[in-house]
């Protein structure tokens, strides 16, 4: 394992995040804070508690997950796409660096940035609503697993994309709608039985439900199922990246 190469790529990606701090951290935190103001304070004050939790506190895990998913994909996809765009990807591929080392560096940097963002949003949320975390270990586990999983997905999207506009197709048209429809702002138990069944086919439901359980001990889906679904999707993404480097799809002329 070439740890020097992994460290070099990782530090380069992290340095890029600090250079674009306004875009990487400040903008997502401000936009999420607006959700707390509008949904948590303005609307939440007029709504009843959900499963014994005030509405403002109830939506915190969903909002963190919304930012975590979109930022993980964006960070990882741009990180690997930019070397493709500039042509420097061929220098990396010709260097004595294996596929797993390249993926570890880019995905690790993207996941680190997303976890930092998630923790900052969590600290920001505590300024707006009273929070409690009943299972902090599981909370960190879901935070890290989700960041790594969707950074892997973002890595695949960055290789697949043929232009900057394609980098935003999946986050904007697929991930964000699925997150809004995945119980981020409500409990799926509030839905009619038919729509509740349909919602269970949304993979984001399992992420949000498991993450919310780590806060309040209540969930729409069993925490074991949520954890298994997250790990299963992560393994699927790992297989996809292995296939990409094995075949050279979209990374070799």
C-alpha positions in Angstrom: 0.0 0.0 0.0 1.5 3.3 -1.2 0.5 5.5 1.8 2.7 8.4 0.5 0.6 8.6 -2.6 -2.7 8.3 -0.7 -1.6 11.0 1.7 -0.5 13.3 -1.2 -3.8 13.1 -3.1 -5.8 13.3 0.2 -4.0 16.5 1.4 -4.3 18.1 -2.1 -8.1 17.5 -2.1 -8.4 18.8 1.5 -6.3 21.9 0.6 -8.7 22.6 -2.3 -11.6 22.5 0.2 -9.9 25.1 2.5 -9.3 27.3 -0.6 -13.0 27.2 -1.4 -14.2 27.4 2.2 -17.1 29.7 1.3 -18.5 27.2 -1.2 -17.5 24.0 0.7 -18.7 24.8 4.2 -20.2 28.3 4.7 -22.8 28.1 1.9 -24.3 24.6 2.9 -24.4 25.7 6.6 -26.2 29.0 5.8 -28.8 27.2 3.5 -29.4 24.5 6.1 -29.8 27.2 8.8 -32.6 28.8 6.7 -34.4 25.4 6.8 -34.2 25.5 10.6 -35.6 29.1 10.6 -38.5 28.4 8.2 -39.4 24.8 9.1 -38.2 24.6 12.7 -39.3 28.0 14.0 -41.9 29.4 11.7 -43.8 26.2 10.8 -42.6 23.9 13.6 -44.0 26.2 16.3 -47.5 25.6 14.8 -47.2 21.8 14.6 -47.7 19.1 17.1 -44.8 16.9 18.4 -44.0 13.8 16.3 -43.4 10.7 18.4 -42.7 12.9 21.4 -40.2 15.1 19.6 -40.8 18.7 18.7 -41.0 19.2 14.9 -37.9 21.5 14.9 -35.8 18.8 16.5 -37.4 16.0 14.5 -36.2 17.4 11.1 -32.6 17.9 12.3 -31.4 14.3 11.3 -33.1 14.7 7.9 -31.6 18.0 7.2 -28.1 16.8 8.1 -28.6 13.8 5.9 -29.8 16.0 3.0 -26.6 18.1 3.2 -24.4 15.0 3.8 -25.7 13.2 0.7 -25.5 16.1 -1.7 -22.1 17.3 -0.5 -20.6 13.8 -0.5 -21.6 13.3 -4.1 -20.5 16.8 -5.2 -17.1 16.7 -3.4 -16.2 13.2 -4.7 -17.5 13.7 -8.3 -15.7 17.0 -8.8 -12.6 15.7 -7.2 -12.1 12.9 -9.7 -13.7 14.8 -12.7 -11.4 17.8 -12.6 -8.2 15.6 -13.2 -10.1 14.1 -16.2 -11.0 17.5 -17.5 -7.5 18.8 -17.2 -5.8 15.6 -18.4 -3.8 15.1 -15.2 -5.7 11.8 -14.6 -3.3 10.1 -16.9 -0.3 11.1 -14.8 -2.1 9.5 -11.8 -2.9 6.3 -13.8 0.7 6.0 -15.0 2.2 6.5 -11.6 2.9 3.5 -9.3 -0.5 4.0 -7.6 -3.1 1.3 -7.6 -6.8 1.7 -8.2 -7.7 1.1 -4.5 -5.2 3.8 -3.4 -6.6 6.4 -5.9 -10.2 5.6 -4.7 -9.1 5.7 -1.0 -7.5 9.1 -1.4 -10.3 10.8 -3.3 -13.2 9.1 -1.5 -11.5 9.6 1.9 -11.1 13.4 1.3 -14.7 13.8 0.1 -16.0 11.8 3.1 -13.9 13.8 5.5 -15.2 17.1 4.2 -18.8 15.8 4.4 -18.4 14.5 8.0 -16.9 17.9 9.1 -19.9 19.6 7.4 -22.4 17.3 9.1 -20.9 18.0 12.5 -20.9 21.7 11.9 -24.6 21.6 10.9 -25.3 19.5 14.0 -23.7 22.2 16.2 -25.6 24.9 14.3 -28.9 23.0 14.8 -28.3 23.0 18.6 -28.5 26.8 18.5 -32.0 26.7 17.0 -33.7 23.7 18.7 -33.1 21.5 21.8 -31.3 18.3 20.8 -30.5 15.0 22.4 -28.4 12.2 21.0 -29.4 8.9 22.7 -26.9 6.8 20.7 -23.8 8.9 19.9 -21.8 5.9 18.7 -24.5 4.9 16.2 -24.9 8.5 15.2 -21.2 8.8 14.2 -21.3 5.4 12.6 -24.3 6.4 10.3 -22.6 9.7 9.6 -19.3 8.2 8.5 -20.9 5.3 6.6 -23.3 7.5 4.7 -20.5 10.0 3.9 -18.2 7.2 2.6 -21.0 5.5 0.7 -22.2 8.5 -1.2 -18.6 9.7 -1.8 -18.1 6.4 -3.5 -21.2 7.1 -5.6 -19.9 10.5 -6.3 -16.6 9.0 -7.4 -18.5 6.9 -9.9 -20.5 9.9 -11.2 -17.3 11.9 -11.6 -15.9 9.2 -13.9 -19.2 8.8 -15.7 -19.7 12.5 -16.4 -18.6 14.0 -19.7 -19.2 17.6 -18.6 -19.6 19.8 -15.6 -23.4 19.9 -16.1 -23.7 16.2 -15.8 -22.0 16.3 -12.3 -25.2 17.9 -11.0 -27.8 15.6 -12.7 -27.8 12.9 -10.1 -27.6 15.1 -6.9 -30.3 17.6 -8.2 -32.7 15.3 -10.1 -32.4 12.1 -8.1 -30.8 12.3 -4.7 -32.5 15.6 -3.5 -36.0 14.5 -4.5 -35.5 11.1 -2.9 -34.3 12.8 0.3 -37.3 15.1 0.5 -39.6 12.1 -0.1 -37.6 9.9 2.3 -39.0 11.1 5.6 -36.6 14.0 6.1 -39.5 16.3 7.2 -42.1 13.8 8.3 -42.5 10.3 9.6 -43.7 7.8 7.0 -46.1 6.5 9.5 -48.1 9.7 8.8 -48.7 8.5 5.2 -51.6 6.5 4.0 -50.8 2.7 3.9 -50.4 2.6 0.1 -47.9 5.5 0.0 -46.2 4.1 3.0 -45.5 0.9 1.1 -44.3 2.8 -1.9 -42.0 5.0 0.2 -40.2 1.8 1.5 -38.7 1.4 -2.0 -36.9 4.7 -1.5 -33.4 3.8 -0.2 -33.0 7.2 1.5 -35.8 6.2 3.9 -33.4 3.7 5.6 -30.6 6.3 5.9 -32.8 9.0 7.5 -34.7 6.5 9.7 -31.5 4.9 11.1 -29.9 8.3 11.6 -33.0 9.6 13.4 -33.0 6.6 15.6 -29.5 7.4 16.9 -30.9 10.8 18.0 -34.3 10.0 19.6 -34.6 6.2 19.7 -37.5 6.1 17.3 -37.5 5.1 13.6 -39.8 4.2 10.7 -37.6 1.2 9.8 -35.6 -1.2 12.1 -32.1 0.2 12.8 -30.6 -3.2 11.7 -32.2 -3.0 8.3 -31.1 0.6 7.9 -27.5 -0.3 8.8 -27.6 -3.3 6.4 -29.0 -1.2 3.6 -26.3 1.4 4.0 -23.5 -1.2 4.0 -25.0 -3.1 1.1 -25.2 0.0 -1.0 -21.6 0.9 -0.1 -20.4 -2.6 -1.2 -22.3 -2.2 -4.5 -20.4 1.1 -5.1 -17.1 -0.5 -4.3 -17.8 -3.2 -6.9 -18.7 -0.5 -9.4 -15.4 1.3 -8.8 -13.5 -2.0 -9.1 -15.1 -2.7 -12.4 -14.3 0.8 -13.7 -10.6 0.5 -13.0 -10.6 -3.1 -14.2 -12.1 -2.2 -17.6 -10.8 1.4 -17.9 -14.3 2.6 -18.6 -14.3 6.4 -19.1 -10.8 6.8 -17.7 -8.7 5.4 -20.5 -9.0 6.5 -24.2 
